[in-house]
């Protein structure tokens, strides 16, 4: 909500700006308001003239469930019947109320100070935590996490799979995903990819959650903001300050676009679909937590009390792959981490990941990647 200038044009509906106090005998009420004190809501059946004295005063005008905000820095005559408050924008303010009648001003209610302060911001960005740009020349794999912060993922080049809440969201170049608070998510890419990850915190009532959980196509203006953020990351001074401001501008533009062009409401999914997404989310978390050891399909199904037949069905429905294929992929991705580290031999890596032999490890590695572990290691040199 924006604070307006108390000009004749802006405030015409509520009163008029005066160059001097009205002539004649007037009764004056001197008022002082501190930042922590409740602001009284007034009304009068006759004209009320307000005059600021000191400090920064905020005039709040109430009308039909809404309110308008004006910076009180001049003499203003409110029309009869207008409900209003005056609050301190800074630590305190002083103002005078003039009426023709001594008891003309009525106090209707008291407004909590915090209800009127800091109301100019609709989107409050509390803290920018991390800003990571990754260029992965080969395949990328991230085991998964969940946290209190919101996470923004932007793909600069290539494609990135994001498994969020049991759904696979594929991001392509110049597409963005916002992951909501406390949602478990993991990521992988089969080909080279460059992407940006930004984690940040907003107040609990922030509208940002409206953007979460879906692939967003960026406009040219929004893409330019992302590019500017990447440039600011390399700045020697005030880098986080600048990136935080640019992130705020990006979120505002995304929210404005959503308000102007709201997404058509999708047909509600059956309750079974939501239940299956939750199950898949639990299953892929179990797989990630046990990525370093052999896990059978029966053990996986039993972990959420379902049959292996149903396990196959929900994986095909939600992730378009079999659970066996997904298990194999995660084990091979884990093996790549070990091979890239270089501290273990092929046989030791195979044993650590629960393969019965180095030969079995080599066969499965080739079936997933199209090359043997030895050939993969050579590509790392």
Secondary structure as UniProt FT lines:
FT   STRAND          3..5
FT   TURN            8..14
FT   STRAND          15..18
FT   STRAND          27..34
FT   TURN            35..36
FT   STRAND          39..44
FT   STRAND          48..63
FT   TURN            64..65
FT   STRAND          66..72
FT   STRAND          75..78
FT   TURN            80..81
FT   STRAND          83..99
FT   TURN            102..103
FT   STRAND          105..111
FT   HELIX           113..116
FT   TURN            117..120
FT   STRAND          125..136
FT   STRAND          140..145
FT   STRAND          150..157
FT   STRAND          160..164
FT   TURN            165..166
FT   STRAND          167..171
FT   TURN            173..174
FT   STRAND          175..179
FT   TURN            181..182
FT   STRAND          185..189
FT   STRAND          193..202
FT   TURN            204..205
FT   HELIX           207..211
FT   TURN            212..213
FT   STRAND          216..217
FT   HELIX           220..232
FT   TURN            233..234
FT   HELIX           239..260
FT   HELIX           271..289
FT   TURN            290..292
FT   HELIX           297..303
FT   TURN            304..305
FT   HELIX           308..319
FT   HELIX           323..341
FT   HELIX           346..352
FT   TURN            353..354
FT   HELIX           358..369
FT   HELIX           373..379
//
